[in-house]
Amino acid sequence: MSEIRQRWRLVFARDEEARYLSHLDAVRLWERAFRRGEIPVATSEGFSPRPRLIFAAPLQLGMLAEHELADLFLAERLTAPDLRDRLAAGMPRGYRVVELHDVWIGDPALAPQLAAADYRMTLLNVERAGLEGAAGRLMTAERLPRERRKEARAIPYDLRPLLLELRAGPADPSALPPDADPVRAAGLWMRLRHSQDRGSGRVEEVVAALAGEIGLRAAVGGEDEAAGAAEPTEAPAARAGAPDTATGPEATGPEIAGPLLEVVRPVRERLWLVTELASDRAPHPGTPAA
């Protein structure tokens, strides 16, 4: 293990070119970028030392991102312009650095500091008024009991404390597929709790709950799952048949006839640290955009 001399917090975005990369593939590409840029990354202990790059939270397959967080530990000190230039020399395609922050080496680990995550997306086969009503009902509910299946067990949970904010609004025309009916499309924005200790909300859980409120089905687990069913734990709901369709444990629930509630162009807008939310610096969008 090399001695740590500096700790940089990377704020980065993931665009279309990288949206279908798995987390492990992305890590390998980042490590290659460090070698190409001759960045003096500190390494871990063990038989096979690895570069010390710690992501705050893995990004789901198929999801875009605008404000992701990772801590990079260096064995030699670099200035911000120097590090930015070296990263640019080998940056993985589809990723871009948004900000760089020189963080105290002894600062707490990044992941336990997370408090929430913001998401936005476009939903198809739903009218905006109906989605707004469903979102309002979820936010005013005292409890939202649901269950997930893990192997042969059904695990009950309450979605409500994981759902911090939820808003429906007009769909972003640029996010609509060519064959989509703009009248039956709406934008959705949500803030979900993201905590190692208190649990984290997932996009597909909220989408399935909304579908249940308006009598639709949701794309979950790569198949059309009945609304009100349990959700997977890995990826967001997505358009049926698309490569970014959610994956995870099989969901069960009542059969509900009706059109499929589809999600297109899901974006994780940003991850929030506890200190950022506590200082009231977290913005509240007026209308969701996809």
Secondary structure, DSSP 8 states (H G I E B T S, - for coil): -----EEEEEEEEE-GGGTT--HHHHHHHHHHHHHHTT--B-B-SSSS--B-EEESS---TT-EEEEEEEEEEESS---HHHHHHHHHHH--TTEEEEEEEEE-TTS--SGGGEEEEEEEEEEESS-HHHHHHHHHHHHH-S--EEEEEETTEEEEEESGGGEEEEEEE---GGGS-TT--GGGEEEEEEEEEEETTTEE--HHHHHHHHHHHTT-EEEETTEEE-TT----SSS----TTSTT---SS--------S-EEEEEEEEEEEEEEHHHHHTT-----SS---
